[in-house]
Amino acid sequence: MQLKVHISRTFLKEAAFTICLALVIFIAVQAILVQIVVEQTSMIPSVEDGQRVLINKVTYYFHDPERGDIIVFNPLDQSGKIPLIKRIVGLPGETVEIESGLVYIDEFPLEEPYIRSHPNYVLAPIIVPEQHYFVLGDNRNNSRDSHQGWTVPEDNIVGKAWISIWPPDKWGLAPNYAYASK
């Protein structure tokens, strides 16, 4: 009889430990990651409408956002309160200009192998304010983005696109683009 009581107590202790550990892991994951369903076409071909992406909410505690990062941010006007997803093109203090279908950063053309087509609009040179980022959709001619005269405050950034989890043919790391350091 004592053997059964001992097994039951051991089982209960292990089950309680397992449940607590699962709860801690669940809370940690919720604090670090958020899943979004993309509801826009502005990032085609890199990210498609209906695609599910995990966003890393803590990466920018360790380093600043970088050119080429795909970020999710809360819109400035809170229209619809749906977070937007765009690619960082201009960093704080840089001059961004769009002319003849090319994006220029501090008067140098930006290499952009990820875009669908070159922009068919012009943007006079603007200086990105401190603690702000200039963002563009990869589907340049179908995107509500910084070419319309606004930048993203650092405080509005939710996080960096990390992993695509749906649909299956898009599984893998998010298509962030790493530019060479200056």
N, C-alpha and C positions, 0 to 999 in steps of 0.2 A: 504494500500500500504506500509506503514511503517513497518508493521509486517512482510511482505515478505522480505524486505530488511534486517531486523534484523535477521531473520532466515537464510538467505543466508550468511550473514557475520559470524554468529555463526558457521554455518556448515563449511564454508571455514577455519575459525580459527581452528576448531577441526580437520578437514581433514589435514591441514598443520602440526598441532602438531603431529598427528598420523603418518604421513609420516616421519617427522623428527625423531620421537622416533624409528620407524622401521629402519631407516637408521643408527642411533646411535647403536642400538642393532646389526644390521648386521655387522657393522664395528668392534664392540667389539668382537663378536663371531669369526670373521675372524682373529683378533689379538690373540685370545686365542686358537682356535682350528684349526686343519687342518685335512681333510679327506684323507686317503690313501687307495688305492686298493692294497692289497698284491699280488705281482707277483712272489712269490717264495714258495718253499715247505720246506724251512729250519726250519720253526716253527711248522710244523705238529707234534703233534695233537692239540696244543694250538691255533694256527692261521693257517688257510688254504689258499691255493692259490685262489684268487678271492674274498676273504673276504674283506669287507670294515670296516675300523676302524677309529674312531676319535682319534686324537693325541692331548694331552694337551701340549701346547707349553710354558706355564708359570709355571708349577709346580716346576721346578728346580730353579726358582728364589727364592723360599721359603725354599727349603731344597735340600740337595745333592741327586743324584741318589742313589738308594739302591739295594742291592743284591736281585734278584728275579723280578725286574722291567723289563717289556718288553719295549724296547725303539726303536725309529726310529732315524736313523742317516745318515748323508751323508757319502758315502764311501770315504776312504782316497785317492784312485786313481781316483775318479770321473768317473770311468768306467760306461758309459751309463747314468750317473747322476741320476740313480734311487736310492732313499733312501733305506737302508736296515733295516730290523726289526729283532732284536735278543733280548736275555735275558741277563741281567747283572749277571755275575757269580763272577767276582773278582773286588775288590775295590782298589783304589790307595794305594800302599804300601804293599799289600798282596802278598804272594807267592802262585801261582797256579800251580798245577801239575795234570796230568791225567795218571793213571796207573791202570791196571787190570780192566778197565771199570768203574772206579770211578774218580770223580773230587775231588781233595784235595785242601783245602784252609788253608794255614799255617799248613800243615801236618794233618788236620782233614778232614775226608770224608764229602762231602756235600750231604745233603738229597735233592733228586730231584724227587719228585713224578710226575712232569709234563713232563718228557722226554719220547720219543717214545721207545728208546732202548739205552742201555749203549754204550758209545763210544768204537769203535774197534781199536783205535789208542792210542799211548802213547805220552805224552808231558812232556819233562824234566821240572823241576821247573823253573819258571820265576817269576820275581818280577814285578808287575804292576806299571808302572811309575806314579808319581804324576800327578794329573789332567787327568788321563786316566782310562779306564774301560776295563776289560776283558769280552768279550761277546761270547756266544755260542748259536747256534740254538737248539731248543728242539728236532729236528730231527738230532741228533748228527752226524750220519754217512752220512748225505746228506746236509752239511751246510758249506758255505764259512764264516769262523768266526775266532776268535782269536787263535784257536789252530794252525792256519797257520802262526803264528809268528807276529801278529800285535795286537794292542789295539786301542780303540776308544778314541781320544782326547775329552775332555769335550766340547770343542767348536764345535765339529761336531754333537752333539746331537740336534736333532730337538725337541724331546719331548717324553713323556711317553704315551704308549697306554692306552686309557681310556675306550672307549665304542665301542663294536662291533655293527654295525648298519645293516649289511647285510652278509649273508642271514638270513632270519627270525629265523631259528633254532639256530643261533649263537648270537641273540640279547642279550645284557647285558653288564656288566662290563668286561673289558679285563681280561684275566686270569693271572694277575700279581700274584706273590707268595710272601707273607710276611714272612720273616724269623724272628725268635725271636731275640731280641736284645741281644748282648753279655753281 
